[in-house]
Amino acid sequence: VGTGLAGASAAASLGAMGFNVLNFCIQDSPRRAHSIAAQGGINAAKNYQNDGDSVYRLFYDTIKGGDYRAREANVHRLAEVSGAIIDQCVAQCVPFAREYGGLLANRSFGGAQVSRTFYARGQTGQQLLLGAYAALNKEIAAGSVKSYPRHEMLDIVVEDGEAKGIIARNLVTGEIERHGAHAVVIATG
C-alpha cells in the first residue's frame, strides 16, 4: 500500500524477486509522492572517503540528530542496511553525483561527522522517485506487479494475528473491495 519512494521500491523489488504484487495508490498516478521534496541527499555508511565511517557512527549521528527521540533499534537497522539501499538505488538507475574517476560522490551534510551523504545535485528526492518508478513500471509491464491507482485503503484484513490482505475503496466507482494476500506492506508515509 503506497507508491512513494518506499512503496514503489518495495513493489518493484518484490516483483523482481518473483512475488505476485498488488500495489495500491490513493492518487490517480503513483507519481504524486511527497518524497520528491527531499533534496539534500541520503546517508549511508560506505566509508568512501576512508575517514573512519561505520554503521555505529551513522547510528550515533542519526540518534543525536533526532534529539535522542528515535527508536534506537530501528535506527541501528537502517544504519546496517544503508549501504545496500544505495546499491539498490544505483541498480534502479538513480543518477547520483559521481567523482571524475566514476565513484559515487558524497559529502558531509546535516550534522554528520564524516562525508556519507550521497546526492543527485539538489534533486535527490526527484531522482530517487524516478528510479523507483522506472523499476516499478518495468515490473508492471512484466506482469509481476498489478497497479491499483485511485484506491484508498480502509482497513487491514487480520486472521490469527497476521495481516492477510486489505479492504480498499475504489475511488472511481465507490465500491468497497477486498484484496487477499500472504503479506501486507504499508508504505504510506
Buried (B, 14 or more C-beta within 10 A) or exposed (E): BBBBBBBBBBBBBBBBEEBEBBBBBBBEEBBBBEBBEBEEBBBBBBBBEEEEBEBEBBBBBBBEBEEEEBEEEEBBEBBEBBBEBBBBBBEBEBEBBEEEEEEBBBBEBEEBBBBBBBBBEEBBBBBBBBBBBBBBBBBBEEEBBBBBBBBEBEEBBEEEEEBBBBBBBBBEEEEEBEBEBEEBBBBBE
